[in-house]
Amino acid sequence: MVEKIKKENLIKIPDMILERVGLHRGDYVEVSDDGYKIIITPKVENETFSDDEFDKLERLILDNKKRSFSSGKTLLKHLDDISKK
């Protein structure tokens, strides 16, 4: 496929190629070269906490009780419980 480099160095990547590599509008890519080719590599965005999850974590900190949790499931249940207070 041949694509024209447009204004502001933009190029359209065909939908067929995006689908094959699992990219969607808004995803991040790394652009590099090897001296002969332009290389576009999909980058996984770091997961972040939502505002609600940060609020739950803050409540856990403010709970001020030393606790240990046997699993991630029990921690999540505790976070849900204290977020309802």
C-alpha positions as CSV (number, residue, x, y, z in Angstrom):
1,M,0.0,0.0,0.0
2,V,1.2,3.5,-0.8
3,E,0.2,6.4,1.4
4,K,1.0,10.1,1.0
5,I,2.7,12.0,3.8
6,K,0.3,14.9,4.4
7,K,0.4,18.3,6.1
8,E,2.2,18.3,9.4
9,N,3.9,14.9,8.6
10,L,0.6,12.9,9.0
11,I,0.2,9.5,7.4
12,K,-2.9,7.3,7.4
13,I,-2.4,3.8,8.5
14,P,-4.9,1.5,6.8
15,D,-7.6,0.0,9.0
16,M,-6.6,-3.5,8.0
17,I,-3.1,-3.0,9.4
18,L,-4.4,-1.4,12.6
19,E,-6.8,-4.4,13.1
20,R,-4.0,-6.9,12.6
21,V,-1.8,-5.4,15.2
22,G,-4.6,-4.6,17.6
23,L,-4.3,-0.8,17.5
24,H,-7.3,1.6,18.0
25,R,-7.8,5.4,17.8
26,G,-6.1,7.0,20.8
27,D,-3.6,4.2,21.4
28,Y,0.1,5.1,21.7
29,V,2.9,4.0,19.5
30,E,6.7,4.3,19.5
31,V,8.2,5.7,16.3
32,S,11.8,4.9,15.5
33,D,14.0,4.0,12.5
34,D,16.9,1.7,11.7
35,G,18.4,4.1,9.1
36,Y,16.4,2.6,6.2
37,K,12.9,2.0,7.6
38,I,10.4,3.8,9.9
39,I,9.4,1.4,12.7
40,I,6.0,1.9,14.5
41,T,5.7,-0.2,17.6
42,P,2.4,-0.4,19.6
43,K,2.9,0.7,23.2
44,V,0.7,-0.5,26.1
45,E,-0.4,2.4,28.2
46,N,0.3,2.0,31.9
47,E,-2.8,1.3,33.8
48,T,-3.9,4.0,36.2
49,F,-6.3,4.2,39.1
50,S,-9.6,5.8,38.6
51,D,-10.6,8.7,41.0
52,D,-12.9,6.2,42.8
53,E,-10.1,3.7,43.3
54,F,-7.8,6.5,44.6
55,D,-10.6,7.5,47.1
56,K,-10.8,3.9,48.3
57,L,-7.0,3.6,48.7
58,E,-7.0,6.9,50.7
59,R,-9.8,5.6,52.9
60,L,-7.7,2.4,53.5
61,I,-4.7,4.5,54.6
62,L,-6.9,6.6,56.8
63,D,-8.5,3.5,58.3
64,N,-5.2,3.4,60.3
65,K,-5.4,-0.2,61.3
66,K,-2.6,-2.6,60.5
67,R,-4.1,-5.4,58.4
68,S,-2.9,-8.1,56.2
69,F,-4.9,-9.7,53.4
70,S,-4.7,-13.3,52.4
71,S,-5.5,-12.4,48.7
72,G,-6.2,-9.6,46.3
73,K,-9.8,-10.6,46.5
74,T,-10.0,-9.9,50.3
75,L,-8.2,-6.6,49.8
76,L,-10.7,-5.6,47.1
77,K,-13.7,-6.6,49.4
78,H,-12.2,-4.6,52.2
79,L,-11.8,-1.5,49.9
80,D,-15.4,-1.9,48.8
81,D,-16.6,-2.2,52.4
82,I,-14.7,0.9,53.7
83,S,-15.7,3.0,50.6
84,K,-19.4,2.5,51.7
85,K,-18.7,4.1,55.1
